[in-house]
Amino acid sequence: MPLWRLRSSKPDEENNVALESAPQLQQYEIDLDPPLPLSVHIKQSIIGVVESIGRSVALQKTVIALSLDLVCLVYQTVDLYKDVYPGSKIAANILRNDHTTAVWDIYFWVLAVGASVANLFTAKEWLIWFGDRFRVDFWATRILRYSILITVFYCVFYLILVPTLLVGPMWITFAVRYAWGAIAWKRGCPGWDYTIIFDVEYDVYFNSDLTWLGVVNITGPHSSYSIALSQFTSSPNEYLFNVTATSNIVPAFSFIWYNMTELTYTVSDSPVPFIIKPNLVLPALHVSQRDPSIPFLRNDVQGYPPSADLVYPNGTRVLKTVTQNYPALTELLACGMQDHSGALQIASGIVAIEQWNSLNDTNNLQ
């Protein structure tokens, strides 16, 4: 017989008797308060946080420092976007004139210095919290073991790493700029037919008649061609834009002659006018800037590349400049659509000339 069947029923009988003799419990009505709205919970939480901050000087300093860091982060992100994408609407608004550019730069450094100073004032509280939270002393002793290594660790941590991070608002934007620029450059032109790279140099002499300035490489998934940009030695305002190599494509023109004094280009016998201020416009081909508020050139900003986003009247896109390569800034990335009228080729030559002029101005300032 199983052991669990040998249990006596006496305990159950005693329990039943005890329950019957126990006094009856009185009934009560339980009235539950309705749940508080979410807005009330949020308000109470905010009040609690504010009261906590008001009672702690260290917490007040931390909130001020973090607020300045956040404002500085947003400001520097916009500044980075302006530098990485010089043809954007943001860049056009910031670089509208000398006044707006100067004010933008002043606020940039005011925020960067202010955030760095606030971080330095809260360094003690942050270090105490970090050391307790991550048990720095325990792990340093356990991993390094030897006193000389522990000493070196603390010297590097407190004298180099911590101060560098605290003044991060003053330097991190320059490091991020190169990384962001590299990503934008490699991303290329999704959705476009061609990736265009304007690779210009400074005064590379080709022969006694022409000064070779650089080359424009227009590359698509199945075809590509290269066009050399040269300047006439006897007439510095005249340029030759001639095809030097092709692959699976026949360009609309084998060469284009530009006169930057008269603002004309020639592909056959008669010169054809174009406009570069305030926007790049090819009137004969009905090609113009998609957003006229973004200027093609910025003469008040030395070394700034040309900015173009060209379309036909029906919205069909022709060419759009994107970004420069960092840190050399001698190459300009643009995107183009296949075009049988030659507008892409003509516009590319004008952009290449102004890219070289921009680089030339920068070198003259050095």
C-alpha positions as a printed Julia matrix, in Angstrom:
366×3 Matrix{Float64}:
   0.0    0.0     0.0
   1.42   3.46   -0.87
   2.64   5.5     2.05
   0.44   8.52    1.26
  -2.73   6.3     1.86
  -1.72   5.48    5.44
  -2.4    9.03    6.65
  -4.96   9.36    9.48
  -8.12  11.36    8.92
  -8.04  12.71   12.48
  -6.22  15.95   11.71
  -8.83  16.82    9.08
 -11.65  16.25   11.52
  -9.99  18.47   14.12
  -9.51  21.25   11.54
 -13.14  21.15   10.52
 -14.28  21.43   14.16
 -11.93  24.38   14.7
 -13.28  26.19   11.68
 -16.9   25.65   12.72
 -16.24  27.04   16.2
 -14.36  30.11   14.96
 -16.25  33.42   15.07
 -17.69  34.54   11.75
 -15.78  37.3     9.95
 -17.66  40.49    9.42
 -18.11  41.73    5.9
 -16.64  45.06    4.85
 -17.02  47.09    1.72
 -13.74  48.09    0.08
 -13.88  51.37   -1.78
 -10.92  51.69   -4.19
  -9.89  55.15   -5.28
  -9.92  55.61   -9.06
  -6.44  55.5   -10.66
  -4.75  58.83  -11.14
  -4.43  60.1   -14.72
  -1.08  59.75  -16.41
  -0.67  63.53  -16.5
  -0.95  63.65  -12.7
   1.69  60.94  -12.32
   4.03  62.86  -14.64
   3.39  66.1   -12.79
   4.08  64.49   -9.41
   7.27  62.92  -10.77
   8.48  66.26  -12.1
   7.71  67.97   -8.79
   9.64  65.26   -6.97
  12.64  65.64   -9.26
  12.6   69.44   -8.93
  12.42  69.2    -5.13
  15.34  66.76   -5.14
  17.38  69.11   -7.3
  16.55  72.04   -5.04
  17.9   70.18   -2.0
  21.22  69.2    -3.63
  23.82  71.69   -4.85
  25.78  68.9    -6.55
  22.68  67.84   -8.46
  22.01  71.43   -9.51
  25.52  71.72  -10.93
  25.1   68.41  -12.76
  21.79  69.48  -14.33
  23.3   72.77  -15.51
  26.33  71.01  -17.0
  24.26  68.35  -18.77
  21.87  70.99  -20.13
  24.76  72.96  -21.61
  26.25  69.77  -23.04
  22.93  68.93  -24.71
  22.51  72.4   -26.2
  26.13  72.33  -27.39
  25.59  68.88  -28.93
  22.6   70.04  -30.96
  24.37  73.22  -32.06
  27.52  71.37  -33.13
  25.46  68.74  -34.99
  23.93  71.5   -37.1
  27.4   73.0   -37.61
  28.74  69.63  -38.75
  25.87  69.23  -41.2
  26.67  72.66  -42.6
  30.3   71.66  -43.18
  29.68  68.16  -44.53
  26.86  69.25  -46.86
  27.84  72.76  -48.01
  25.1   72.85  -50.63
  22.31  72.31  -48.11
  19.62  74.77  -47.05
  21.11  74.84  -43.53
  24.5   75.91  -44.89
  22.89  78.58  -47.06
  21.06  80.1   -44.08
  24.11  80.09  -41.8
  26.45  81.48  -44.46
  23.99  84.04  -45.76
  26.49  86.86  -45.22
  29.5   87.84  -43.12
  27.32  88.86  -40.17
  25.39  85.58  -39.88
  28.61  83.58  -40.31
  30.42  85.56  -37.61
  27.5   85.32  -35.18
  27.24  81.57  -35.76
  30.96  81.07  -35.05
  30.8   83.22  -31.91
  27.91  81.21  -30.47
  29.7   78.0   -31.39
  32.69  78.84  -29.21
  30.62  80.42  -26.43
  28.64  77.21  -26.05
  31.72  75.0   -26.37
  33.69  76.92  -23.72
  30.66  77.28  -21.44
  29.88  73.56  -21.55
  33.53  72.67  -20.91
  33.76  75.01  -17.89
  30.52  73.61  -16.46
  31.88  70.08  -16.86
  35.05  71.02  -14.98
  33.0   72.43  -12.07
  31.09  69.16  -11.77
  34.1   66.88  -12.26
  34.37  65.97   -8.57
  30.76  64.79   -8.27
  30.97  62.84  -11.53
  34.21  61.11  -10.55
  32.8   60.07   -7.16
  29.67  58.67   -8.8
  31.63  56.9   -11.53
  34.1   55.38   -9.08
  31.33  54.05   -6.83
  29.09  52.88   -9.64
  31.74  50.94  -11.57
  34.0   50.04   -8.59
  37.08  51.51  -10.26
  39.36  50.94   -7.26
  38.33  47.29   -6.94
  38.82  46.45  -10.61
  42.07  48.42  -10.92
  43.55  46.52   -7.96
  42.25  43.18   -9.12
  43.34  43.45  -12.76
  46.61  45.4   -12.53
  47.75  44.02   -9.13
  51.15  45.71   -9.12
  51.32  49.09   -7.42
  53.37  50.67  -10.21
  50.75  49.7   -12.8
  47.93  50.97  -10.6
  49.75  54.28  -10.19
  50.23  54.63  -13.94
  46.55  53.82  -14.5
  45.37  56.52  -12.09
  47.76  59.09  -13.59
  46.49  58.42  -17.1
  42.85  58.27  -15.98
  42.75  61.4   -13.81
  45.36  63.58  -15.54
  44.76  62.78  -19.22
  41.53  60.9   -19.95
  39.18  62.72  -17.57
  40.28  66.3   -18.49
  40.12  65.4   -22.18
  36.54  64.2   -21.85
  35.49  67.16  -19.73
  36.59  69.64  -22.41
  35.12  67.44  -25.17
  32.74  70.17  -26.41
  35.81  72.12  -27.59
  37.37  69.39  -29.73
  35.04  66.5   -30.43
  33.23  68.26  -33.27
  36.44  68.36  -35.33
  36.98  64.62  -34.89
  33.38  63.8   -35.77
  33.57  66.03  -38.85
  36.15  63.77  -40.49
  34.2   60.61  -39.65
  30.89  62.06  -40.89
  32.55  63.42  -44.02
  34.07  60.02  -44.8
  30.68  58.33  -44.41
  28.97  60.9   -46.65
  31.69  60.48  -49.27
  31.47  56.67  -49.33
  27.69  56.69  -49.36
  27.84  58.04  -52.9
  24.67  58.83  -54.81
  21.86  56.32  -54.17
  19.06  56.74  -56.68
  21.21  58.63  -59.2
  22.62  57.39  -62.51
  26.13  58.75  -62.02
  28.6   59.52  -59.28
  30.76  62.5   -60.22
  34.1   63.25  -58.6
  35.71  66.61  -59.31
  39.44  66.11  -58.66
  41.22  69.4   -59.2
  44.74  70.45  -58.29
  46.66  73.7   -58.12
  48.67  74.94  -61.11
  49.81  71.68  -62.72
  51.45  72.71  -65.99
  50.65  70.56  -68.99
  52.44  72.44  -71.81
  53.16  75.98  -72.89
  49.59  76.56  -74.07
  47.48  74.83  -71.41
  47.56  74.47  -67.66
  46.11  71.14  -66.62
  43.88  71.73  -63.59
  42.3   68.37  -62.91
  39.85  65.75  -64.08
  36.17  64.98  -63.63
  35.27  61.29  -63.4
  31.62  60.48  -64.17
  30.87  56.88  -63.19
  27.68  54.85  -63.52
  26.85  51.18  -62.94
  27.51  50.23  -66.57
  29.34  53.19  -68.12
  31.83  55.92  -67.27
  33.89  58.67  -68.8
  36.59  61.15  -67.75
  36.88  64.8   -68.71
  40.03  66.87  -68.24
  39.88  70.52  -67.21
  42.6   72.81  -68.58
  43.22  76.54  -68.53
  44.64  78.5   -71.44
  47.94  80.01  -70.37
  47.54  83.11  -72.52
  43.94  83.68  -71.38
  43.42  82.63  -67.74
  39.64  83.15  -67.91
  39.2   80.61  -70.7
  39.04  76.87  -70.05
  38.93  73.66  -72.08
  36.84  70.73  -70.89
  37.64  67.74  -73.12
  36.79  64.04  -72.87
  39.87  61.88  -72.34
  38.44  58.39  -71.71
  35.12  56.58  -72.13
  33.64  53.18  -71.28
  30.35  51.95  -72.8
  29.13  55.49  -73.47
  29.42  58.25  -76.05
  29.29  61.66  -74.29
  27.18  64.41  -75.81
  30.27  66.57  -76.52
  33.91  65.69  -77.04
  34.97  69.12  -75.73
  33.48  72.32  -74.3
  35.12  75.74  -74.36
  34.3   78.09  -71.46
  34.82  81.84  -71.3
  34.37  82.88  -67.66
  34.68  86.58  -68.52
  31.77  86.55  -70.96
  30.09  83.65  -69.12
  29.64  81.56  -72.24
  30.32  77.99  -73.32
  30.96  76.79  -76.84
  30.3   73.29  -78.14
  30.13  74.05  -81.87
  30.46  77.44  -83.52
  28.42  79.92  -81.51
  28.97  80.69  -77.81
  25.99  80.07  -75.51
  25.48  82.22  -72.38
  25.0   80.87  -68.87
  24.53  82.41  -65.41
  26.43  81.73  -62.21
  25.12  84.42  -59.82
  23.22  83.99  -57.69
  22.52  80.52  -59.1
  23.91  78.38  -61.87
  21.46  78.54  -64.78
  21.7   77.19  -68.34
  19.0   79.27  -70.11
  19.39  77.58  -73.51
  18.66  74.18  -71.99
  16.05  75.48  -69.49
  18.09  74.12  -66.57
  18.01  76.04  -63.28
  18.57  75.71  -59.53
  15.9   73.67  -57.74
  16.05  75.94  -54.66
  17.02  79.5   -55.72
  17.7   80.47  -52.08
  20.89  78.36  -52.16
  23.57  80.36  -54.02
  25.96  78.71  -56.43
  28.96  80.66  -55.15
  29.82  82.26  -51.81
  32.49  84.85  -52.47
  32.47  85.98  -48.84
  33.48  82.5   -47.66
  36.98  81.7   -48.85
  37.57  78.15  -50.03
  33.9   77.22  -50.08
  32.91  74.84  -52.9
  30.25  75.61  -55.52
  26.72  74.44  -54.7
  24.31  73.31  -57.39
  21.1   71.29  -57.52
  20.0   71.58  -61.14
  16.65  70.52  -62.59
  14.57  70.89  -65.73
  11.23  72.75  -65.52
   9.39  69.43  -65.15
  11.48  68.55  -62.07
  13.84  66.1   -63.77
  17.13  66.33  -61.97
  20.45  66.97  -63.72
  23.24  67.42  -61.17
  23.62  67.93  -57.43
  26.8   68.68  -55.5
  27.04  66.77  -52.22
  30.24  67.03  -50.18
  34.02  67.37  -50.22
  36.65  64.83  -49.26
  38.28  65.32  -45.87
  40.86  66.51  -45.03
  42.34  67.41  -48.43
  39.21  69.19  -49.73
  40.58  68.96  -53.29
  37.78  66.64  -54.42
  34.08  67.41  -54.71
  31.42  64.71  -54.87
  28.31  65.25  -56.97
  25.47  63.16  -58.35
  24.14  63.21  -61.91
  21.36  61.8   -64.08
  21.73  60.49  -67.6
  21.06  63.36  -69.99
  21.19  63.31  -73.79
  21.1   67.09  -74.18
  24.54  67.48  -72.61
  23.34  69.55  -69.65
  25.12  67.27  -67.18
  28.39  67.61  -69.07
  28.1   71.39  -69.47
  27.17  71.95  -65.82
  29.99  69.66  -64.67
  32.52  71.83  -66.47
  31.28  75.0   -64.76
  31.29  73.31  -61.35
  34.83  72.03  -61.98
  36.06  75.52  -62.86
  34.56  77.07  -59.74
  35.86  74.2   -57.62
  39.34  74.97  -58.9
  38.81  78.69  -58.29
  37.75  77.9   -54.72
  40.9   75.86  -54.17
  42.99  78.55  -55.83
  41.61  81.2   -53.45
  42.44  78.99  -50.47
  46.02  78.48  -51.63
  46.49  82.19  -52.22
  45.53  82.87  -48.61
  48.19  80.53  -47.25
